[in-house]
């Protein structure tokens, strides 16, 4: 006999066959499920030492295939690895499967095939003023970067006639130059390879029809000023010489591979964003190619002024919220604004509260693996604090960046559909408010795929966060339980929209109901809010289905007065996961949160550590590269709660706190954003449960 259990891991319903603890006979019954293997192991382990020797196994032929290190005994670790590999083989992985065939062990070190990786923009100098470097082109004409200030954008494209990857990209650069040259964009080609000949350069320019000025930077002066690292690296500057993008052309070519067409057009997307007065979605990548042996010019820190450095730091890190009409309490748009609030800025930066980013830092000198890492780079923090502690020199206004422009409406562009709360919600002036739960009906007769969404409150200043769910026909939105499912969309200040990559989408089922769970925070003035959700539809069904899974612990029990109460939840991952983002959720007593994973081979890894969790910032931590989690891994979340009187946000230190929807109760949820092949979901008939 066996029983059928349903594991709800977010929005996907996964059937798990759990066999009763019978005693299967190893010689007559072939094991099928984890419980079978565990029962057999227990049966054979006659001395109970958690090991099965060859003698205990009766010299069975299968022994050597499980005894992976050939030490004459099978441990629980080896057994669990076998179970996970078989599970991955049998379910194929919802993404098409990435388990290593035959149980081989993949080398976790640097792969032989390498394409561009998304990097934290601040680590790559994005947002800095580029020096007005001088150069002489191959025609003997002198120039400097400010010569291009009348152009809406300048692309400094590294190239060579001898680097194989660079030669492959020459036709792509020629096409981009032709396309964007018609819009006023200028290209400056820089060849740092001293051994390339004038004849080879002239031939390459003629063959590829490169029209921009060409610099043979034999001495590396221009290259040092830019800090270029490879001969495939691209730099995009705006008209004020602010670096807005640095990285690869695209991902069509790399070390050890070539594609028929690129999947990500980094350079093209960056130029397009600059022309639209927007920041690129991806502002920095590495650029696999021939490595340059050039020592970058030392960054100057003695002459830091507002116009040449600090204004750009604030634009890049602060103005999303600290601007007229933003959610922050004051504006930092002008020099006078910044000078007036300098003491408070210095205090918050020193405390690590601003910019809001609470993930523990990674290893020193290693790039952040978070695509949306808001923390200041070491040099940025040093320069900002030094200027704030000085007499705050304004500097030369000629060095000022272009004003940053913000859309008064939709940053994703005009939506294809807008869903607004049916009635305004009244927000009182003082105190606290319970969560509001409002639903909106849709009327589409067919399923739709959404590749971009944005949530816009009409009173941003009182909206703390929003969780949006989508409920299929036949389900009751009022019966939803937060934590038992993932979410469809989310809003926090400074993070209100999402544009998915090409071929990715979120499902909006036919006739679905959309629910908004809204946390309002009164700010001293009574007002109303009637927020909207705007969506843009994919033109065709995407290749990948984006969904959010939830690992909750609903039986939390936090004693009164305890300052460091620990709760832990674990779940074995039933199928391969393509993990793209994490978001932790507790309420006012939440103090710290950690995601950990134990892989089938026994390796342990911390996925996300939030040593100082802040309920005021429900941040989503987005991976720069997909994190692959194989079936059979064990996911673990740990939350620490402060239910003591020393917690100033604690609603009631004398209360024994349990799970509940309101902020005076508590929750513990680990959210996991993933993607899955839509074809595989359809074949398994699992897409219908998308929340």
C-alpha positions as CSV (number, residue, x, y, z in Angstrom):
1,X,0.0,0.0,0.0
2,X,1.0,3.6,-0.5
3,X,-0.5,7.0,0.1
4,X,-0.6,10.0,-2.2
5,X,0.5,13.3,-0.8
6,X,0.5,16.7,-2.6
7,X,3.4,18.9,-1.9
8,X,2.6,22.6,-2.6
9,X,5.9,24.3,-3.4
10,X,4.6,27.7,-4.4
11,X,2.3,27.6,-7.4
12,X,3.3,24.2,-8.7
13,X,1.5,21.1,-7.3
14,X,4.0,18.2,-7.2
15,X,2.7,14.7,-6.6
16,X,4.9,12.7,-4.1
17,X,4.3,9.0,-3.6
18,X,5.3,8.1,-0.1
19,X,5.5,4.5,0.6
20,X,4.5,3.1,4.0
21,X,7.3,1.8,6.2
22,X,7.1,-1.8,5.0
23,X,10.2,-4.0,4.8
24,X,10.8,-4.5,1.1
25,X,12.9,-7.5,0.1
26,X,16.0,-6.4,-1.7
27,X,16.3,-9.6,-3.7
28,X,12.8,-9.7,-5.0
29,X,11.5,-6.1,-5.1
30,X,13.1,-3.4,-7.2
31,X,13.3,-0.1,-5.2
32,X,11.3,2.8,-6.8
33,X,11.1,5.6,-4.3
34,X,13.4,7.2,-1.7
35,X,11.6,5.4,1.1
36,X,12.3,2.1,-0.6
37,X,16.0,2.8,-0.7
38,X,16.0,4.0,2.9
39,X,14.2,0.9,4.0
40,X,16.6,-1.4,2.2
41,X,19.5,0.5,3.7
42,X,18.1,0.1,7.2
43,X,17.4,-3.6,6.6
44,X,20.9,-4.3,5.4
45,X,22.6,-2.2,8.0
46,X,22.4,-4.9,10.6
47,X,24.8,-3.4,13.1
48,X,23.2,0.1,12.9
49,X,26.4,2.0,12.2
50,X,24.8,4.0,9.3
51,X,27.0,2.1,6.8
52,X,26.4,-0.9,4.5
53,X,29.4,-3.0,3.8
54,X,29.9,-5.3,0.9
55,X,29.5,-8.3,3.2
56,X,26.2,-6.9,4.6
57,X,25.0,-6.4,1.0
58,X,25.7,-10.1,0.3
59,X,28.3,-9.2,-2.3
60,X,25.6,-7.8,-4.6
61,X,26.5,-6.8,-8.1
62,X,25.0,-3.3,-7.6
63,X,27.2,-2.5,-4.7
64,X,30.1,-1.0,-6.7
65,X,27.8,1.3,-8.6
66,X,26.6,2.9,-5.3
67,X,30.0,2.8,-3.5
68,X,31.2,5.9,-5.3
69,X,34.6,6.2,-3.6
70,X,35.2,2.4,-3.7
71,X,36.0,2.2,0.0
72,X,34.0,-0.9,0.6
73,X,31.0,0.6,2.3
74,X,27.9,2.7,1.3
75,X,27.2,5.7,3.5
76,X,23.9,7.6,3.9
77,X,25.5,10.4,1.9
78,X,26.2,8.1,-1.0
79,X,22.7,6.7,-0.8
80,X,21.1,10.2,-0.8
81,X,23.2,11.1,-3.9
82,X,21.9,8.1,-5.7
83,X,18.3,8.9,-4.8
84,X,18.7,12.5,-6.1
85,X,20.3,11.5,-9.4
86,X,17.6,8.9,-10.0
87,X,14.9,11.5,-9.3
88,X,16.5,14.0,-11.7
89,X,16.7,11.3,-14.3
90,X,13.1,10.2,-13.9
91,X,11.5,13.7,-13.9
92,X,13.9,15.1,-16.4
93,X,13.9,18.4,-14.5
94,X,11.2,20.9,-15.3
95,X,13.8,23.0,-17.1
96,X,14.8,20.1,-19.4
97,X,17.2,18.6,-16.9
98,X,20.7,19.7,-15.8
99,X,21.7,16.7,-13.7
100,X,24.9,15.2,-14.8
101,X,24.2,12.0,-16.7
102,X,25.4,8.7,-15.2
103,X,26.0,10.3,-11.8
104,X,29.2,11.9,-12.9
105,X,30.4,14.8,-10.7
106,X,30.6,18.2,-12.4
107,X,33.7,20.3,-11.6
108,X,32.4,23.3,-9.7
109,X,35.4,25.4,-10.8
110,X,35.7,27.8,-13.7
111,X,33.9,26.3,-16.8
112,X,35.7,25.9,-20.1
113,X,32.8,27.6,-22.0
114,X,32.3,31.2,-20.9
115,X,30.0,33.9,-22.0
116,X,29.3,37.4,-20.6
117,X,28.2,37.6,-17.0
118,X,26.1,40.4,-15.6
119,X,28.1,42.4,-13.0
120,X,27.2,45.0,-10.4
121,X,27.3,48.3,-12.3
122,X,29.0,50.3,-9.4
123,X,31.9,47.8,-9.3
124,X,32.6,48.6,-13.0
125,X,32.5,52.3,-12.6
126,X,29.1,52.9,-14.2
127,X,27.9,56.3,-13.2
128,X,31.3,57.9,-13.1
129,X,32.6,60.9,-15.0
130,X,35.0,59.6,-17.6
131,X,38.2,61.8,-17.9
132,X,38.4,64.0,-21.0
133,X,41.1,61.7,-22.4
134,X,43.1,62.8,-25.5
135,X,43.9,60.6,-28.4
136,X,45.2,60.7,-32.0
137,X,43.4,58.6,-34.7
138,X,45.0,56.6,-37.5
139,X,44.6,59.6,-39.8
140,X,46.9,61.6,-37.5
141,X,44.1,63.9,-36.2
142,X,44.2,64.7,-32.5
143,X,41.0,64.7,-30.4
144,X,39.5,64.3,-27.0
145,X,36.4,62.7,-25.7
146,X,34.6,66.0,-25.2
147,X,34.7,66.4,-28.9
148,X,31.6,64.2,-29.0
149,X,29.5,66.1,-26.5
150,X,27.0,67.1,-29.2
151,X,26.1,63.4,-29.7
152,X,23.4,61.8,-27.6
153,X,25.7,58.9,-26.9
154,X,29.3,57.9,-27.6
155,X,30.2,54.2,-28.0
156,X,33.9,53.5,-27.4
157,X,34.3,50.1,-29.1
158,X,37.4,48.0,-28.5
159,X,38.5,46.1,-31.5
160,X,41.6,44.3,-33.0
161,X,42.6,42.6,-36.2
162,X,44.2,39.7,-34.4
163,X,41.9,38.8,-31.5
164,X,39.6,36.0,-32.8
165,X,36.5,37.0,-30.8
166,X,36.9,40.7,-31.7
167,X,37.1,39.8,-35.4
168,X,33.8,37.9,-35.1
169,X,32.1,41.0,-33.7
170,X,33.3,43.4,-36.4
171,X,30.2,42.9,-38.6
172,X,27.9,43.4,-35.6
173,X,29.6,46.6,-34.7
174,X,29.2,47.8,-38.2
175,X,25.5,47.1,-38.2
176,X,25.1,48.9,-34.8
177,X,27.1,51.9,-36.1
178,X,24.8,52.1,-39.2
179,X,21.6,51.7,-37.2
180,X,22.4,54.2,-34.4
181,X,24.5,56.5,-36.5
182,X,21.3,57.6,-38.2
183,X,20.1,58.7,-34.7
184,X,23.2,60.8,-34.0
185,X,25.2,58.2,-31.9
186,X,28.9,58.3,-32.5
187,X,31.4,55.4,-32.5
188,X,35.0,55.6,-31.6
189,X,37.0,52.4,-32.3
190,X,40.0,51.7,-30.2
191,X,42.6,49.1,-31.0
192,X,45.1,48.5,-28.1
193,X,47.1,45.8,-29.9
194,X,50.5,47.3,-30.7
195,X,51.4,44.5,-33.2
196,X,48.4,45.0,-35.4
197,X,49.6,46.5,-38.7
198,X,48.2,49.6,-40.5
199,X,47.5,47.4,-43.5
200,X,45.4,45.0,-41.5
201,X,43.5,47.8,-39.8
202,X,42.7,49.5,-43.2
203,X,41.6,46.2,-44.6
204,X,39.3,45.4,-41.6
205,X,37.8,48.9,-41.7
206,X,37.1,48.6,-45.5
207,X,35.7,45.0,-45.3
208,X,33.4,45.9,-42.4
209,X,32.6,49.5,-43.5
210,X,33.5,50.9,-40.1
211,X,33.0,54.7,-40.4
212,X,33.9,56.1,-36.9
213,X,37.2,57.5,-35.9
214,X,39.8,54.7,-35.3
215,X,42.5,55.0,-32.6
216,X,45.5,52.7,-32.6
217,X,46.3,53.0,-28.9
218,X,49.8,51.5,-29.1
219,X,51.0,53.1,-25.8
220,X,47.7,52.3,-24.0
221,X,47.0,55.8,-22.7
222,X,43.4,56.0,-23.7
223,X,42.9,52.4,-22.6
224,X,44.4,53.2,-19.2
225,X,42.1,56.2,-18.8
226,X,39.1,54.0,-19.5
227,X,40.4,51.0,-17.5
228,X,39.6,48.6,-20.3
229,X,40.4,44.9,-19.5
230,X,39.7,43.0,-22.8
231,X,39.6,43.7,-26.5
232,X,35.9,42.9,-26.7
233,X,34.9,45.5,-24.1
234,X,32.4,48.3,-25.0
235,X,31.9,51.6,-23.2
236,X,28.8,53.8,-23.7
237,X,29.0,57.5,-22.5
238,X,26.2,60.0,-22.5
239,X,26.7,63.6,-23.6
240,X,28.1,64.6,-20.2
241,X,30.8,61.8,-20.4
242,X,29.0,59.8,-17.7
243,X,29.6,56.1,-18.2
244,X,26.2,54.4,-18.5
245,X,27.2,51.0,-19.8
246,X,30.4,48.9,-19.8
247,X,30.6,45.3,-21.1
248,X,30.0,42.9,-23.9
249,X,28.4,43.5,-27.3
250,X,26.1,40.5,-26.7
251,X,26.3,36.8,-25.9
252,X,26.6,35.4,-29.4
253,X,30.3,34.5,-29.1
254,X,32.4,33.5,-26.1
255,X,35.1,31.2,-25.0
256,X,34.4,27.7,-26.4
257,X,31.0,28.5,-28.1
258,X,29.2,30.3,-30.9
259,X,25.4,30.8,-31.3
260,X,23.5,31.4,-34.5
261,X,22.1,34.6,-32.9
262,X,22.5,36.4,-29.6
263,X,20.1,35.8,-26.7
264,X,21.0,39.1,-25.0
265,X,21.9,42.3,-26.9
266,X,23.6,44.2,-24.2
267,X,25.2,47.0,-26.2
268,X,22.2,47.6,-28.4
269,X,19.9,47.7,-25.4
270,X,22.2,50.1,-23.6
271,X,22.3,52.6,-26.5
272,X,18.5,52.3,-26.9
273,X,18.1,53.2,-23.2
274,X,20.4,56.2,-23.4
275,X,18.4,57.6,-26.3
276,X,15.2,57.2,-24.3
277,X,16.8,59.0,-21.3
278,X,16.6,55.8,-19.3
279,X,19.1,53.6,-17.5
280,X,20.0,50.3,-19.1
281,X,18.4,47.2,-17.6
282,X,21.9,45.6,-17.7
283,X,24.5,48.3,-17.2
284,X,27.6,46.1,-16.8
285,X,28.9,42.7,-17.8
286,X,32.3,41.2,-18.3
287,X,33.4,40.8,-21.9
288,X,35.2,37.5,-22.6
289,X,38.0,38.2,-25.1
290,X,41.7,38.7,-25.4
291,X,42.9,40.1,-22.1
292,X,44.7,43.4,-21.9
293,X,47.9,43.9,-19.9
294,X,47.3,47.6,-19.2
295,X,47.5,49.2,-15.8
296,X,44.4,51.4,-15.3
297,X,45.0,55.0,-14.5
298,X,44.8,55.6,-10.7
299,X,41.5,57.1,-9.7
300,X,41.9,60.6,-8.3
301,X,40.2,61.1,-4.9
302,X,41.8,64.4,-3.8
303,X,39.6,66.7,-6.0
304,X,36.2,65.3,-5.4
305,X,33.5,67.8,-6.0
306,X,29.7,67.7,-6.1
307,X,29.6,68.2,-9.9
308,X,32.4,65.8,-10.9
309,X,31.6,62.9,-8.6
310,X,29.0,63.3,-5.9
311,X,26.1,64.3,-8.1
312,X,26.5,61.2,-10.2
313,X,26.6,59.0,-7.1
314,X,23.4,60.5,-5.9
315,X,21.7,60.2,-9.3
316,X,22.6,56.5,-9.5
317,X,21.9,55.5,-5.9
318,X,19.4,58.0,-4.4
319,X,17.1,59.9,-6.8
320,X,14.8,56.9,-7.5
321,X,13.2,57.8,-4.2
322,X,14.7,61.1,-3.1
323,X,13.1,63.4,-5.7
324,X,10.1,65.6,-6.1
325,X,7.1,63.2,-6.1
326,X,9.3,60.3,-4.8
327,X,8.5,58.2,-1.8
328,X,11.4,59.5,0.3
329,X,10.8,62.3,2.9
330,X,13.1,64.9,1.1
331,X,14.6,65.6,-2.3
332,X,18.3,65.3,-3.2
333,X,18.0,66.7,-6.7
334,X,20.2,69.8,-6.2
335,X,23.4,70.8,-4.6
336,X,21.5,72.8,-2.0
337,X,19.3,69.8,-1.2
338,X,22.3,67.6,-0.6
339,X,24.2,70.2,1.4
340,X,21.1,70.7,3.6
341,X,20.8,67.0,4.4
342,X,24.5,66.1,4.4
343,X,24.6,65.2,8.1
344,X,21.6,62.9,7.9
345,X,23.0,61.3,4.7
346,X,26.4,60.7,6.3
347,X,24.8,59.1,9.3
348,X,22.6,56.7,7.3
349,X,25.5,55.8,4.9
350,X,27.8,55.1,7.9
351,X,25.1,52.9,9.5
352,X,24.6,50.9,6.3
353,X,21.0,51.8,6.1
354,X,21.2,53.7,2.8
355,X,21.1,52.9,0.0
356,X,18.8,50.1,1.2
357,X,20.5,46.7,0.7
358,X,20.8,44.2,3.5
359,X,22.4,41.1,2.0
360,X,25.7,40.3,3.7
361,X,28.7,41.2,1.5
362,X,30.4,38.5,-0.5
363,X,34.1,37.7,-0.5
364,X,36.4,40.7,-0.8
365,X,37.4,41.6,-4.4
366,X,34.8,39.3,-5.9
367,X,32.0,40.8,-7.9
368,X,28.5,40.7,-6.4
369,X,26.3,37.9,-7.8
370,X,23.2,40.0,-7.3
371,X,22.0,41.9,-10.4
372,X,20.2,44.6,-8.4
373,X,22.8,45.1,-5.7
374,X,22.1,48.5,-4.3
375,X,25.0,48.7,-1.9
376,X,27.7,51.3,-2.6
377,X,31.0,50.0,-4.0
378,X,34.0,50.6,-1.7
379,X,35.3,53.6,-3.7
380,X,31.8,55.1,-3.9
381,X,31.3,54.9,-0.1
382,X,34.7,56.3,0.6
383,X,34.3,59.2,-1.8
384,X,30.8,60.1,-0.6
385,X,31.6,60.0,3.1
386,X,34.8,62.0,2.5
387,X,32.9,64.7,0.6
388,X,30.0,64.8,3.2
389,X,32.6,65.3,6.0
390,X,34.4,68.1,4.1
391,X,33.3,71.6,3.3
392,X,31.4,70.1,0.4
393,X,32.9,71.9,-2.6
394,X,30.5,72.3,-5.5
395,X,33.2,72.2,-8.2
396,X,32.9,73.2,-11.8
397,X,29.3,73.1,-13.2
398,X,30.7,72.1,-16.6
399,X,31.4,68.7,-15.1
400,X,27.8,68.2,-14.0
401,X,25.9,65.1,-15.3
402,X,22.8,65.3,-17.5
403,X,19.7,65.8,-15.4
404,X,18.1,62.4,-14.7
405,X,14.5,62.3,-16.0
406,X,11.8,60.2,-14.5
407,X,8.6,59.2,-16.1
408,X,5.5,60.7,-14.6
409,X,3.6,57.6,-15.6
410,X,4.7,54.2,-16.8
411,X,8.4,53.4,-16.8
412,X,7.7,50.1,-18.7
413,X,6.1,52.1,-21.6
414,X,2.4,52.4,-22.3
415,X,0.7,49.2,-20.9
416,X,-1.5,46.9,-22.9
417,X,-3.9,46.7,-20.0
418,X,-4.4,48.5,-16.7
419,X,-6.2,47.1,-13.6
420,X,-7.1,49.7,-11.0
421,X,-8.7,49.3,-7.5
422,X,-12.4,49.7,-8.0
423,X,-12.7,52.3,-5.3
424,X,-10.1,54.6,-3.5
425,X,-8.9,53.3,-0.2
426,X,-9.0,55.8,2.7
427,X,-5.7,56.1,4.6
428,X,-5.9,57.7,8.0
429,X,-3.5,60.3,9.3
430,X,-2.0,58.5,12.3
431,X,-1.4,55.1,13.8
432,X,-1.3,51.9,11.9
433,X,-3.6,50.1,9.5
434,X,-4.5,46.5,8.9
435,X,-3.6,45.1,5.5
436,X,-6.1,46.0,2.8
437,X,-7.3,43.1,0.6
438,X,-8.9,44.3,-2.7
439,X,-9.8,42.3,-5.8
440,X,-10.1,43.3,-9.5
441,X,-11.8,41.1,-12.2
442,X,-10.3,40.5,-15.6
443,X,-12.3,39.6,-18.7
444,X,-9.9,38.1,-21.1
445,X,-11.5,35.0,-22.8
446,X,-8.1,33.4,-23.3
447,X,-4.8,33.0,-21.3
448,X,-2.4,35.8,-21.7
449,X,1.4,36.0,-21.2
450,X,2.8,39.1,-19.5
451,X,6.4,40.1,-20.0
452,X,6.3,43.4,-18.1
453,X,4.4,44.8,-15.2
454,X,4.3,48.0,-13.1
455,X,2.4,48.9,-9.9
456,X,1.7,52.6,-9.5
457,X,0.0,53.9,-6.3
458,X,-1.7,57.3,-6.5
459,X,-0.3,58.0,-3.0
460,X,3.2,56.5,-3.0
461,X,4.1,58.2,0.2
462,X,1.8,55.9,2.3
463,X,2.3,52.6,0.5
464,X,4.8,50.3,2.3
465,X,4.5,47.2,0.1
466,X,2.0,45.3,-2.1
467,X,1.7,41.6,-2.9
468,X,-0.3,40.9,-6.1
469,X,-1.8,37.4,-6.7
470,X,-3.7,36.0,-9.7
471,X,-6.5,33.6,-9.1
472,X,-7.8,31.3,-11.8
473,X,-11.5,30.8,-12.5
474,X,-13.1,28.5,-9.9
475,X,-10.9,29.6,-7.0
476,X,-11.8,31.9,-4.2
477,X,-9.4,34.7,-3.6
478,X,-10.6,35.2,-0.1
479,X,-9.4,31.7,0.8
480,X,-5.8,32.4,-0.2
481,X,-3.3,32.0,2.6
482,X,-0.1,34.0,2.4
483,X,2.9,31.7,2.4
484,X,1.1,28.7,1.0
485,X,1.6,30.1,-2.5
486,X,4.1,32.4,-4.2
487,X,3.1,35.9,-5.5
488,X,2.5,37.1,-9.0
489,X,3.9,40.6,-8.6
490,X,5.3,42.8,-5.8
491,X,5.8,46.4,-5.0
492,X,8.2,48.1,-2.6
493,X,9.5,51.7,-2.8
494,X,12.1,51.9,-5.5
495,X,11.2,48.5,-6.9
496,X,7.8,48.8,-8.5
497,X,8.2,47.3,-12.0
498,X,9.6,44.2,-13.7
499,X,10.6,43.8,-17.3
500,X,11.3,40.1,-18.1
501,X,13.9,39.0,-20.6
502,X,12.8,38.0,-24.1
503,X,11.2,34.6,-24.2
504,X,10.1,34.8,-20.5
505,X,6.6,35.5,-19.3
506,X,4.1,35.3,-16.4
507,X,0.8,33.7,-17.0
508,X,-2.5,35.6,-16.6
509,X,-5.2,32.9,-16.9
510,X,-8.4,33.6,-18.8
511,X,-11.0,35.3,-16.6
512,X,-8.7,35.5,-13.7
513,X,-9.2,37.6,-10.6
514,X,-6.3,39.8,-9.4
515,X,-5.9,40.5,-5.7
516,X,-3.9,43.2,-4.1
517,X,-2.7,42.8,-0.5
518,X,-1.6,46.3,0.5
519,X,0.2,47.6,3.5
520,X,-0.4,51.3,4.1
521,X,1.6,53.3,6.6
522,X,-0.1,56.6,7.7
523,X,2.3,59.6,7.5
524,X,0.5,62.4,9.4
525,X,-1.9,63.4,6.7
526,X,-5.1,61.6,5.7
527,X,-5.3,60.7,2.1
528,X,-6.6,58.2,-0.4
529,X,-5.0,55.7,-2.8
530,X,-6.4,53.9,-5.8
531,X,-3.4,52.1,-7.2
532,X,-3.0,50.6,-10.7
533,X,-1.3,47.5,-12.1
534,X,-0.2,47.9,-15.7
535,X,0.9,45.0,-17.8
536,X,2.4,44.5,-21.3
537,X,1.6,41.3,-23.1
538,X,4.1,39.1,-24.9
539,X,3.4,38.9,-28.7
540,X,3.7,35.1,-28.6
541,X,3.8,32.4,-25.9
542,X,7.2,32.6,-24.2
543,X,9.7,29.7,-24.0
544,X,9.9,30.1,-20.2
545,X,7.3,30.4,-17.5
546,X,8.2,32.6,-14.5
547,X,6.7,31.7,-11.2
548,X,7.4,32.2,-7.5
549,X,7.5,29.4,-5.0
550,X,7.1,29.7,-1.3
551,X,8.6,27.9,1.7
552,X,6.6,28.9,4.8
553,X,6.7,27.9,8.4
554,X,3.2,28.4,9.6
555,X,3.7,26.8,13.1
556,X,6.1,29.5,14.4
557,X,5.9,30.0,18.1
558,X,7.8,33.0,19.5
559,X,7.9,33.2,23.3
560,X,7.4,36.6,25.0
561,X,10.4,38.7,25.8
562,X,12.9,36.6,23.9
563,X,15.5,38.7,21.9
564,X,16.9,36.0,19.6
565,X,14.3,33.3,19.0
566,X,15.2,31.0,16.1
567,X,12.8,29.3,13.7
568,X,13.9,26.9,11.0
569,X,12.1,25.3,8.0
570,X,13.5,22.8,5.5
571,X,12.2,21.2,2.3
572,X,13.7,18.7,-0.1
573,X,13.6,20.1,-3.6
574,X,11.5,17.7,-5.7
575,X,12.7,18.8,-9.1
576,X,15.4,20.8,-10.8
577,X,15.1,24.6,-10.1
578,X,16.2,27.5,-12.2
579,X,16.5,30.0,-9.4
580,X,16.5,33.7,-10.3
581,X,15.6,35.7,-7.2
582,X,14.9,35.4,-3.4
583,X,12.7,37.4,-1.1
584,X,12.5,37.0,2.6
585,X,9.4,37.9,4.6
586,X,8.7,38.4,8.3
587,X,7.0,41.1,10.2
588,X,8.0,43.6,12.9
589,X,9.9,41.2,15.1
590,X,12.0,39.8,12.2
591,X,15.7,40.4,13.0
592,X,17.7,38.2,10.5
593,X,17.0,35.8,7.7
594,X,19.1,33.2,5.9
595,X,18.7,30.9,3.0
596,X,20.9,27.8,2.8
597,X,21.0,24.7,0.7
598,X,22.5,21.3,1.0
599,X,23.2,19.7,-2.4
600,X,22.8,16.0,-3.1
601,X,26.6,15.5,-2.9
602,X,26.6,16.9,0.6
603,X,28.0,20.4,-0.2
604,X,26.4,23.2,1.8
605,X,26.0,26.8,0.5
606,X,24.5,30.0,1.9
607,X,22.3,31.4,-0.9
608,X,21.4,34.6,1.0
609,X,22.3,36.0,4.4
610,X,20.4,39.0,5.7
611,X,22.0,39.6,9.1
612,X,20.0,42.8,9.7
613,X,16.5,42.2,8.3
614,X,14.3,45.3,8.0
615,X,10.6,44.9,7.6
616,X,10.4,48.4,6.0
617,X,12.3,47.1,2.9
618,X,10.8,43.9,1.4
619,X,13.6,43.6,-1.1
620,X,13.9,41.1,-3.9
621,X,17.4,39.8,-4.4
622,X,17.9,39.0,-8.1
623,X,20.7,36.7,-9.3
624,X,22.9,38.1,-12.0
625,X,23.1,34.5,-13.4
626,X,20.6,31.7,-12.9
627,X,21.3,29.6,-9.9
628,X,20.9,25.9,-10.7
629,X,19.4,23.8,-7.9
630,X,19.3,20.1,-8.6
631,X,16.5,17.8,-7.5
632,X,17.2,16.2,-4.2
633,X,18.8,19.3,-2.7
634,X,17.5,20.4,0.7
635,X,16.5,24.0,1.0
636,X,16.7,25.5,4.5
637,X,15.5,28.9,5.8
638,X,16.3,30.3,9.2
639,X,14.7,33.4,10.8
640,X,15.6,35.1,14.0
641,X,13.0,37.1,15.9
642,X,13.3,39.8,18.5
643,X,10.2,39.7,20.7
644,X,11.9,41.7,23.5
645,X,11.1,45.1,24.9
646,X,14.4,46.3,23.4
647,X,12.8,46.0,19.9
648,X,11.3,49.5,19.5
649,X,9.0,48.2,16.7
650,X,7.6,45.3,18.8
651,X,3.8,45.7,19.1
652,X,3.7,43.7,22.4
653,X,6.7,42.1,24.0
654,X,4.5,40.2,26.5
655,X,2.7,38.4,23.7
656,X,3.4,34.8,22.7
657,X,3.4,35.3,18.9
658,X,2.1,32.9,16.3
659,X,1.4,33.0,12.5
660,X,-1.0,35.7,11.4
661,X,-1.7,38.1,8.5
662,X,-1.4,41.4,10.4
663,X,1.9,43.1,11.3
664,X,1.3,42.6,15.0
665,X,1.4,38.8,14.3
666,X,4.3,37.2,12.6
667,X,5.2,35.2,9.5
668,X,8.1,33.3,8.1
669,X,8.3,32.9,4.3
670,X,11.1,32.3,2.0
671,X,10.1,33.2,-1.6
672,X,11.9,31.7,-4.6
673,X,11.5,33.1,-8.1
674,X,12.2,30.5,-10.8
675,X,11.5,29.8,-14.4
676,X,10.4,26.6,-16.2
677,X,10.1,25.5,-19.8
678,X,6.5,26.2,-20.8
679,X,6.6,23.1,-23.1
680,X,7.4,20.9,-20.1
681,X,4.8,22.5,-17.9
682,X,2.2,21.9,-20.6
683,X,3.2,18.3,-21.1
684,X,2.9,17.7,-17.3
685,X,-0.4,19.7,-17.1
686,X,1.0,21.7,-14.2
687,X,0.6,25.3,-15.6
688,X,-3.0,25.6,-14.5
689,X,-2.1,26.3,-10.8
690,X,-0.2,29.5,-11.5
691,X,-1.4,31.9,-8.8
